Amino acid sequence: MSRSPRHDRILQLVRDNGFMPIEELARLLDVTPQTIRRDINQLCEANLLRRYHGGAALGSSVENEDYFARKGKFQSEKAHIADMIAESIPDHASLFMSIGTTIEAVAVALTNTHKGLRVITNNIHVASIMSTNPDFTVMITSGVVRASDGGITGVATLDFINQFKVDYAILGVSGIEPDGSLLDFDYREVRVAQAMMANARHRYLAADHSKFGRNALVRMGHISEFHAIYTDNEPPEPLQKLLNEHNVKVFLADPL
């Protein structure tokens, strides 16, 4: 799904009001209720809204979508984002790579194109993918493995991360607010991401268009803390203004 300006307006109205009836959205946006229903269905498929009888509200801020459902969505978009990031990483660089299905796509792209990388990750899927390249050194953090998605978190994970200073941190995120706040669902995962950010010389954010305006509970940081964001659609206007103010580069994947 490619988000339209009307989709962004629907999300803003729901965010401002908590719940919006279909008939009211149709009146405000001057379209038919049938059009609004189709829009809501698309936004629900992207996990941005939840549909209720007669209207819609924001998606859950406390529970992420199932890992395999996330992995199956926007595969082409994630692959394009991954290729762009791979082009920005030189051979023989050191990297942090975090949890997330987009980060796993980046792992595939780097494994197929690079040599001499030194990778530190708390994602067992990333470690499995990148360890197939015999020219890479892959280190996996200590900590507790999360059964749902193979992410590793905990105090031991933080201690491990804080031993290093790397060239690049490549991180994902669950949601990006219009004010630039970066959000996620698990505070333990957020603490690991923050440690990676603090111990990297360059910080790259990988986020497909479904992350813009998505709701989540835990604040990871602010978009201004990153050097670049790699995505597949233009960020909403308020966010684009922030990116320009803070000199955060935006790399857009080619349209599918």
N, C-alpha and C positions, 0 to 999 in steps of 0.2 A: 504494500500500500504506500503510495506517495501522498503525503499530507497536503491538502489544499488549504488556502486561506480560510475557507469556511470551517474546515476541521479545527484549525487553530482558534477560530472564534468560538466554536462550540466548547472546546476545552477551557477557554478563558471564562466563559459564562458559567460553566459548571464549577470551575475553581472558585469563582467569586461568590456563588450562591449555594454551593454544597450539593444541591439537587436541582435539575432543570426538567420540567415537563416537556414532552415532545411538542405539544401544541404551542407552548410559549416560545420554544426555540424556532419553530416554523414561522411564527409571527415576527420575531425579532430579525430573522435572517431572510425573510421574504421568500421562502420556498415552501413546498408542500410538506405535510407531515410524512409522506412516503419517502421523500428525499432525506429528511432528518433521520428516519429509521435506518435507511441504508448507511448514512454517515455514522450513526451510533454503532451499528453492527461492525463497520470497519474499525472504528476506534476501540471497540471491545476486543476484536480479534488481535489488535496490537497491544492489548492489556493496558490501555490508557484510561478506559472507562469501564464501569459496570452497569449493565442494563437492569432496570427495575421496572415494575409495572407502571407504564405511563411516562417513563422518563429515564434519566441516567444520572449517575454520580461518579465521582472519581474512583479509579481502581484502588484496591487495597494498599494501604501504606505500611502494613505490618507483615505481609506474606508475599514472597516472590512467586512467580510462575514456576511450574515444574521444569527441571533442568532439560528434559528431553523435548518438552514443548518449546522452550526457548531455543534449543539447538536447531530445531527444525524450521524456525522462522528466519526470514530475511537472509537466507544462506548466500545468495548472489551478492547482496549488498555488503555483507560481512567480508566476503572474499575480495571485493573491490577495495574496501577499506584496508584490509590486510595487505594487499599489494602496494597500496600507497605508502603505508608505514614501512614496509620492507624496503622500498626505494629510498627512504630517509635514513636508514640504518646502515652504516658502513660495515664492511668485514672487520673482524678482529675487535669488535666492540663488546663491552660488558653491559648486561641487561638485567633489570627486574621485570618479571612478567606476572601479572596478577590473575585472579579468578575471573572466569567469564567465557561465554561461547565466542565472543568476538576476539578475545585474546587467543583462544585456541585456533581460530582462523589465521591470526598473525603468526602463530607458531608454525603452521603448515607453510605459509608463504616464506618465512625465513629459512626453514629447513630445506626448502627446494632451491633456494637462490644464494645462500650465504656460506661463508667459511670462517672458521676461527672464532666463532662467538663463544662468550662465557655467559651462561644464563643461570639466574637464580630465580626460582619460582616456588609459589605455594599452591600450585595447581598440578595435580598428578597427571591430568590429561596433557598439559603442556610438556611436562617432563617426559612422558611416554612418546609424544610426537617428536620432540627435538633430540632425544637420545638416539634416534635412528640415524642421525648424521654423525659419522665417526669423527668429524673434524670439530665438533662442538664439545665443550665441557658443560655439563648440566648438573646443577646442584639443586636439590629439593630441600625445603626447609623442614626443621623439626616441627612438632605440633600434633594437633588432633585432626584426623581426616574426617571431613563432613561427608556422610554417606550419600547425601542427595546429589552432590555434584563434584566430589573429589577435591574440594577446596580444603586447605590446611590452615588452621588458625590457632590462636592461643598464645600464652606468655612465651613459650619456647620458640614460637614462630617469630615473635618480635625480637627476642634475643639474637636469633640467627640473622635476621635482616640487618640489625644494627651493627653487625660486624663488618659490613661492606660499604663501599662508596663506589657507585657504578656510573657508567656513562649515560645510560638511558633507563627510565622507568616507563613501561608501556602498560597502561591501566585501563580498565573498563569502569562502567558506572551503571547504576540502575535507573537513575532519573536526573534530569537537569532542569532546575527551576528557571523561570524567566529572569530572576535576579542573579543568576549565576551560581546558585547553591548546587553542589553536587551531592546526590543522595543515594543511600543504599539501605538494605534491609537488615543487615547483621552487624552489630557494633564491633564484634570481634574481627570480622573481615575488614571493616573500615579502619580499625587500628593498624592492621597490617598494611593496608594501602597507604595510610598516612606515613608509616615508617619508610615505605619505599619512596614516597615523594620526598621525604626529608633527606634521604641518602642517595639521591640521583642528581646528576648535573643537568640533565634535560628530562622534561616530563611531557609525555605524549598521551593524550586521551583518545581512546577509540570508542565511538558511540554512533550507532545507526540512528536514523531519524525518529524511531519509536521512543527514544530516551528523552526527547525534548518535551517538557511538561509532564513527564510521568511522576507519579506520586511514590514516595518511599519515606521511611521513618527516620533514618539516621543520617546526620550531616557528615559527609566525608571531607568537604573542603569547599573551595570556590574556584570557578573556572579560571580566574586570574592567576592561579598558582601554576598553571600549565603553560608550556611554551607553544603548544599547537594542539588543535583538535582535528581529528580525522573522522569524517562523516559522509553520508550519501545524499544529504539534502541541506538546503540553506537553513541555518538556524533561524528561529523566529526573530522578528525585528528587535525587540528589547534586548535579547541575548546578543544579537549581532552587534548592537551598539556597545555593549559591555566588552565584547571581544576586541573591537576596534580601539576602545579607550585604553585597554590593558595590553595592546600589541600582541594579542594571542592570534597566531596564524590559523587560518581555517583552510583545510584541504578537503575538497569535494571530489568524491568518486565520480567517474563518468556516468551519465544516465544509462540505465539498463535498456 
